[in-house]
Amino acid sequence: MSSNVIVIDNGGGYIKIGIGGERDPTAVVPNCTARPTAATAASKKLLIADDITTADPTSLPLRRPYDRGYLINPDLQREIWSHLFHRFPRRGLSSDLSHSSLLLTQPPFALSLSSVRRPLFELVFEDFNFRSLYVSDSPSLVHLYEASRNPNGVVSKTQCSLIVDCGFSFTHCTPVFQNFSLNYGIRRLDLGGKALTNYLKELVSYRAINVMDETLIMDDVKEKLCFVSLDVQRDLQVARKSGKDNLFRCTYVLPDGVTHTKGFVKDNDEAKRYLSLYDGVMSPETSKFQGTELAGTTDKSEDRKRKFLTENEFNLTNERFLVPEMIFRPADLGMNEAGLAECIVRSVNSCNPLLHPVLYESIILTGGSTLFPRFAQRLEKELRPLVPNDYQVKITVQEDPILGVWRGGSLLASSPEFEAMCVTKADYEELGSTRCSRRFFQ
């Protein structure tokens, strides 16, 4: 039955689409469209989803059907889905969907909004003519996948976990018990990958070169060069140093549209020098110049190099760790938000006290923003002082945080009970979207 089920993890940044029962999705593509400007392309053909990944990313204006995690442009989403169904017919996705069911992911509480619920059901049943629909929240699918992947683990034995989903639009801390999200325990942090990219754009634009229109390029910079600091005060002191004593300085080269159409890190070895701070080993370059008279000479040569930076290059120093720092210390940047560790504690405290030790011992990280190096170590460092000493804190990062939700949906779609959980097109035509959505415990 799973061969007739299409699973869509409809994220704000990326859309993951494939056939239920398979391990990996058919496609992982941007959930947006773009139309190249006259300055960047000879053709102004509309770029949809996977077309964007191969196009020149320079000053590419993006349109997204989702904003802050909620569907705001159903027409644009229809265009993206239709493109994908026609693009991958040989991989199980067909333009004739009348005999297929759909498993769709939505953020918590999304179906409680009529402005989201009504267009979504119309899109599924009226525009694409699906046979049936099941809508699931992401945390329960992550819990299902992790429990099945490790049958002897704490999550599987207790059927309880705390899912921390750091996605594109926001971060959710969700307690899950017996495969159901405990809605009263959900805590939301209005920070995600989009906010981090915007903050990086502001920092680079103020200090080096105007990149406010370069969303895709700065996404690449963030993913390749940013990391989570385990000691922010120490790293800020290191970032103030000049020359090769500054272990965080690295150079990113912007695409020029002629010799290369994608940006890249100029020197990967230079970008990795900061690892010596965490490995406990001083790099040869740093030990050679630190505290010697040669440091002045190095500074001068570094200044000369900086003068010869082309217009397509810029340097990064403390931006590399200040951007992910938003998730842990948003108040330091003037935001009226609690940090991630405090959100986790508030989520756990809202649940039954008997669940507290199990929840702290089964924290699961998912979402693209958890891919920053040392994200889990920093979270445990922040969380440990806030948790009672007799509770164990154990944080697990999914093997692939980007695909974790989709894989859970694929597993659910292959279960024998799946069809009984769905709302059929006949149910929708008879009862309407409001009564049908109650089937999904939203």
N, C-alpha and C positions, 0 to 999 in steps of 0.2 A: 504493500500500500504506500510505502514511503517514496516509491519512484514517482508517484503522482502528487507529491507534496513539494512545493517550492518554499524554501526558507529564505526570508529577507531580514537581515539585521540592518534596519534603516537608520543609520547613524547620521548625525548632523554634519560630520566631516567626510566619512566614507560609507559607502553602501556595500554590504557583503551579501551576495546572492548565489544560491546554488540549490542542489537537489537534496531533500531529506534522506538521511541514511548514509551519506558520504562524509568522509572525514574533513575535507577542505571545500570551501565554496568554489563555484565556477569562476567568479570574478570578484575582485576587491578593487573598487574604483571610486573616485571622488563623487560625492553626491551633490553635484552642482553642474552648472553650464557656464560657458564663457563665449564671448564674441571678440576676437582679436581686433585691436585698434588699427587704424591705417598705418600707424608708425611702426607696428611690429609685424604685420603680415600683409601680403598682397591680396589675399582673399579674406573676406569678412564672414566666412562660413561659420555657422554656430557650432561650437565645440560642446559635446555632451559626454559627461562621465569619462570613459576610457580615452576619448579623443584628447582630453586635457593633458594626460600623462605624457603624450608624445609631442605636444605642441611647445612652442617657445613660451616660457612662463613670464617673460618680461612684461610688466604692466598689464597683466591679463585681468580684466574685470570679471569677478565671479558673481553668479546669482545662485543662491541656495534656497531650496524649498523649506528648510528648517531654520528656525531662529530660536535660540535659547532652549533647544530641545523639543520644540513643538512645531507641528506642521502648519505653516502660514501661507503656503502657495501650492495648493493641490494641482493646479494646472502644470506647474513646472515639474512636480513629482511625477505626474502622468507622463510627461514627455521623456523623463529619464528612464522610468520603468519600461516604457514602450521601446525605447532605443535598446535597452539591454535584452529584452525578450527577442527582438529581431536580430541582435548582434550575435547571440550565442545559441541558435536553435539546435545545432548539432551536439551541444553539450547537455541536452536535456531540457533546456528552456525553449518553449514553443510559443508562437504567437496565438495559438488556439488554446485558451486556458479554461474552457468550459468543463473539462474533465479533471481539472487540477484543484488541489486545496492549497491554501496559503497560510504559512505560519509567519507572523509579523511581530517584530519587537517594537515596544514603545516605552518611553520613560515612565516611572511611577506617576500615577494620578492623571496621566494624559487623557484617558477616556472619560474622566469626570467632567471634562470641558466639552460642551456641545459644539463649540466652534472647531474643535479638533475631531470629535467623534463623527459628526455627520459627514464632512467631506471625505473622511477616511473610508467609511462604509460605502459611500457612493463611488469612490475610486476603485474599490475592490470588486464590488458586485455589479455596478452599472457600467463602468468604463472598461474593465478587463474581464468581466463575466466569470469570475472564479466560482467554482462549485461550492466551496465552504471556506471559512476563515477562522483562525485562532490567533488571538493577540496575547502576547506574553510580555511581562516586564523582564528586563535584562538580568537582574540579580538572581531570580529563581532558575534561569537557564544556566548561569555560571555555577550555581550550587549543584544543579543536577549533573553537569559535566564533571565537576571535581569529585563528586561522590562516586560516580561510576568509574572514574579514572584510577581512584585509589580506594578500593573496597574495604581495606583494613585501616584506613585513616580515621581521624577524629570526626571529620565531616560526615563520612559514611555511617559511622557507628552511632553518632548522636543525632544525625539528621538536622544539624544546626550549624550555622555559619554566619559570619558578618562579611558582606560583600562591599568592598570599597571600589567603586567604579569611577575612575578619573577619565572622563570622556572629552569630547570636543567642546561641548557647551557648558558643562557643569560637572560637579563631583557629587556622587550620592554615597552615603553610608547606610546600608540596608541590612537589618537582621533578617535571616531566613530560617524558618522552622518547618520541618517536614515538607519542604519544597514550596512553601508559601511565604511570600514577603510579608513581614509584619509592618503594615502601613503606619501604625502609630509610632514605630521606632525609626522611621526614615528621617535622616537629616541631610540637608542639601547645602552644598557650598557652591556659590555662583562663580566658580572659577573652573576653567577647563583649557584645553589646548588652544582654542581660539583666543582667549584672553592672554595667554602666555605669548602667543605670536604677536599680538597687538602691542604688548608691552615691549617686546624685543624690537619691534619696528620703531617705536618711539625712542628708545635708547640709542639705537644706531643712527636714526635720523638726526637726533640732537647732537651726537658726538662726532659723526663721520660723514655720512652721505644720506640724502633723502631716499628712503625706501618705503615710504608710507603706502605706495601703490603696489608693492612687490610682495603680495601675500604668499604666493607659492614659493618664491625664493626664500623668504624668511622662515617659512615652515621647514625648508630643507636645512637652513642654518641652525635652527633650533634642534632639529633631530640629530644633526651630525656633531654639534659642538657644545651643546648645553649639558650640564650635569648638576647633580645635587651635592651641595657642600655639607660635610660633616662638622665643620668648624668655621662658621661664617666670619667671625672676627679675625681669626688667623688668616683666612684666605683674602680678606679685604686688605690686610697689611701687605701680603705678598703681591696683590694686584697693584699696589701703589709703587712698587719698585720699578726701576728702570732697567733697560737692557735685558740681558738673559737671566737676571735674577727674577724677572717677572715670568713665572712659569705658566701663566694663563694666556699670555699674548699669543695670538695666532691670526692668520690672514685668510680671508675668504674671497674668492674671485667670482665676480658676477658674470653671467653670460653676456657675450658681446653680439650674439646672433650671427656671427661669421665663422670663427674658428671653433667655437663651442656654444651650444644652445642651452646647456645646463651649468649651473654654478657648481663650484667644487672647492675643497679645502686646499690651500696652496701647498702646505707642508704638513702631512699627517703626523710625522714624528714630532714636529713642533707642537701640534695640537695635543699630543699625549704627554708632554713633559710634566704636566700637573700631577700625573699618577704617582710620581716619586714622593709626593706629600703623603699619600695614603699607603704606599708600600713601605714607608719608613726608610727609604734609601735616597740619598741626595744624588741627583743626576750629576754626571761628570762635568757638564757645562756649568752648572750652578756652583759646585764646590770649587771650580777653578777660578771663577771670577768673584765669588762672594767675599767681601772683606779685604780685597786687594786693591792695589793701585791701578790694576788693569780694568777695574770696573768703569773708570772714567772714559778710557779708550773705547770700551764696549758701548757705552752710552752714546758716544759720538758716532760710532759706526751705525748704531741702531737708528739714530736720528737721521743719518744720511739715507738709510734704507727707507725710512718713513717718508722722506721727501720725494722719493722716486716711486711711491705707490701710484699706480695708474688710477684713472677715474673709475675703473671697474673693480677696484679692490678696496677693502676696508679691514681694519684691525678690530679684534674683540679681546677684552680682558675680563673685568669682573662681571660683564653682562652674561657671561657663560653660566654663572651660578646664581646671579641675582634674579634671573627670570624664573627658574623653578622654585626659588625661595618664596614666590607669591603664594604657593599652595600651603606652605607651612607657617608663614608669617604675613598674612594679608594686611594686618593692622599696621605693620611697619610702613606700608605703602599708602596709608591713608584710607584703606577700605574697611568698612564696618562689617567685617566678617570674622568668624572664628577660624583658627587654623585647622588643618586636617585632623591632627591628634585630638583636639578638643571636640570636633564633630563626632569622632568615633566614640569618645567617652560619653557624650550626650546621648548618642544612639543606644549604646549599651545600657545606660542608666534608665532609659525609658522602658526597658523590658523587665520581665519578671526576674527578681534577684537570683533565682535558681539557674537562670541562663547565663548570668554574667561570666563565670569562669570559663564556660564552654565557648562563648562568643569571643573572648579575648584570646583563646587558644586556637581559634579557627578563622583568623582574618585572612581574606583572600583578596589580592589586588588584581584588578583587571582594567582595561582601557589603555589607550595609547600613551597617555601622560605618565604612566607608571614605568615606561621604558627608560626613563632617565637613569644613568648609572648611579648606584647607591641610594635609590629611592626608598627601598625597603629598610635599609640600615638606618637611614635618617628618621623614618617614621617610627621605628622601634625605639630609637634614642629619644624622640619627643614623647612617645607614648608611655614609656616605662615609669617615669616619675608620677604620672597621673593615675596609674593603676595600682590597686592595693598590692602589697608585697607578696601576699600568699596566692596571687593569681599569676599564672604563667602567660606570657605574651608570645604568641607564635604567628608570624606573618608569612604567608605563602604567595609567591608571584606565579601567575599562570604561565604555562610553557609558551603560550602565544597570547598575550593580553588583548591583541586586536581581534583575534578570531575566536576567543573563548566563548562569547555570547552565541555566535553563529553555530559553533560546534555543539553547544547545549541544545539549541533549537533543532539541529539535525538529529540529535539523539532522541529528543522528544517526538519528532515527526515520524521516527521509525518504530515507535511503540505501538502495540496493538490497540491501546485505548485512545489513540489520538483522534480518530474520526468522531468518536462519541463526545469529545470535548469541544468540537467545532460548532460554529453557527453556520447553518446552510443558507443558501440564497433564498430558499423558500421561507425560512425563519425571518430573514431580513425583510422580505416583501410583506410578510404578514404582521410582524411585530414592530418593525422600525429599528433604528440604530440605538435608541435609548435602552429599550428592554433587552436587546441582544447583547449589549455591552456588559450587562450584569452577569452574563455567563462567565466572564473573564475575571471576576472578583476584583474589579477596578473601582 
